Amino acid sequence: MKNKAFGWTVLTIAVLVLAASVGAPAQTASLTTFVGEINAYSPQATSSTGAVTGPYEIRGPWSLTLKGATTADFSTDLNMEESDGWCMTQNGSNFDPSARGAHTHHVSLVNAAVTTITNGFQITGSATIMGNGSISTTLSPSVLTVQVTGGTDRKYSNISLTFASPASGHFGTEPVAGVVRSVTGSSGKRRK
């Protein structure tokens, strides 16, 4: 009877060790997740018809996951609408929300290339850009460069998005700025 119980104990331990080793690769993957907010304005522009548009307020949450040292995924959900400055100077001080051209964009990068830059890192890739819930064929695909930088007291504090053509015709050629709210490693611990 003792031999039978001992055999079952050894078998149970062996199964548990095997199960733990199968799950080990997924647990040891080096993932770091960054989250924050975009809070910027696009430049004022003149359309081909001569109409002045912008600046647009650009607001929304973003997240970025470093998958090791060479690739990353990025996504942001943006609200855009004409600013108060546009209402005062181009729209006869009409602050009616329906006149502001409000719309949304969902922007994503998958397996973007990671490179080190001064005070941080950047990722670059071909972005998928949606407008009001549909893939925008006039904006997507466009090369997007995302830079995450910081200083001596907070290693990662700033983010900027720089769109290449054709999306730069909508978002502008200047970097769209935001803030890093938190950084979490694969262990779940918050990092500076």
N, C-alpha and C positions, 0 to 999 in steps of 0.2 A: 504494500500500500504506500509506504514511504517513497519507494522508487518511482511509482506512478505519479505521485504529487510533485516530486522533484523534476520529473520529465516535463510535466505540464508547466511548471514554473520556468524552466529553461526555455521551452518553446515560446511562452508568453513574452519573456524578455527579448528573445531573438526577433519576434514579430515587431515589438515596440522599437527596437534599435533599427530595424529595416525601415519601418514607417518614418522614423525621425530622419534617417539619412536620405530618403527620397524627397522629403520636404526641405532639406537643408539648402539646396541651391537657390530656391526662391527666397529664403529668408536672408541669405547673405548678399543678395544683389545690392549694389550701392546706389540707392536712390536718395536724392535730396529734392524736396519740394519747396518752392517759393510761391508766395501769394501776395497780392497787393491790389492797388487801385490805380487806374489811369485817370488823370484829372488835368486836361489840357485844352488848348484852343488850336484850331487849324488857322492857317493864314487867310487873309481876305483875298479873294480871287475875282477876276473878271471873266465871265463866260464868253463863248464865241459870239453871242448875241449882244454883248456889251453890258449884260446885267451883272451887278456886283453881288457876290455871294460870300458868306462868311464875315467874320470868323465864326466857325461852328464850335460849340462846346463839345468836347469829347470826354465822356465819362464811362467808367465801368470797371468791374473786377477782372483780374487776370490770374493765371497760374502757370507755373513752369516747373517741369520735372526733369532734373538732370538724371540721365540713365547711365551712370558711370562717367568717364572723362571725355567721351567723344560724341555722344548724341543726347538730344533733349527734345521734349515735347512742350509746346506752348499753346495756350488758348486765352482768348479774351472775348468778353461780351460787352459791346460798346453801344451807348446811346449817343446820338448826335442831334443837335438842333442849333439853329441860328442863335447867336448870343444877344444879350441886351444891347451891346454896342451896335450890332447890325440893326436891331429894332429902332434905335435912336437915330442912326445916321442914314440908313437906306430904306427904312420902312415907315417913314413919317411918324415915328414914335408910337407905332401900332404894336402893342405888346400882346396881341391876341395869339395864344399858343398855336392855333391852327395855321398861322402865317409863318411859323418858324421852320418848316420843313423837317420836322422830327422824323428820325428813322433809326434803324438798328443795324449793327454789323456783328457777325460772329467770325472771328479770325482764328485760324489754327495752323500750327506747324507740327509735323510729325517726323521724328528722327532727323531733326535739324543738326547740322554740324556745329560743334562747340569749339571755340578758340579762346585762349587767354588774351586779355587786354590789360592795360594799365588800370589798376584798382578794381579788377573784376574779370568778367568773361562776357562773350557774346555768342549768340547762336544765329545762324543764317540758313535760310532755306526758302523753298517755294511755298508761299502761304495760300491756303484756301480761304477765300473771303466771301461771306454771305451778306446779302442785303435784304433786310426784312424777311428772313427765313428761307431765302432761295440763293443758290450759288450765283454770284454776280459775274456774268461773263464779261462785263466791262472792267472789272477790277481783279478778277482771279483767272489764272494764277499771277502773282507778283512776288518778286523776291522781297523778303522781310528780314531785316537785321534787328535783333533784340539785344540790347546791352544792359547788363546788370552790374552796377558799380557801387562803391561805398567809400568810406574814409577810415581814419585810424580808430575811431571809437565805435563805429558800426560798419562791419565789413561789407554788408550789402544793404544799401538804403535807397538807391535810385534805379529806375528802369526807364529805358527809352526805346521807342519803336520807330524805325526808319523804313519807309516804304519806297520801293523802286517803281518805275512805270509798269503798268498803267495806274496802279493804286495811288501813286504820288499825286496824280491829277485830282484825286478826291481828298486824301488825307493831308496833302502838302509834302514838300520835300524836306522840311525841317523835322527833327525828331519829335515824336509825340511823347510827352513826359508823364511819369507816374512815380509811385512810391512802393517800396518793398515793405509789406506789413509784417511778414514772418517767414522764417526759414526753418524747415523741419527735416531732420535726417531720417534714414530708414529705421533708426531706433526709436523714432517718435520724439526725440529730444529737440527742443528749440535751440537754434544756434545763433550766435551773434552775427 
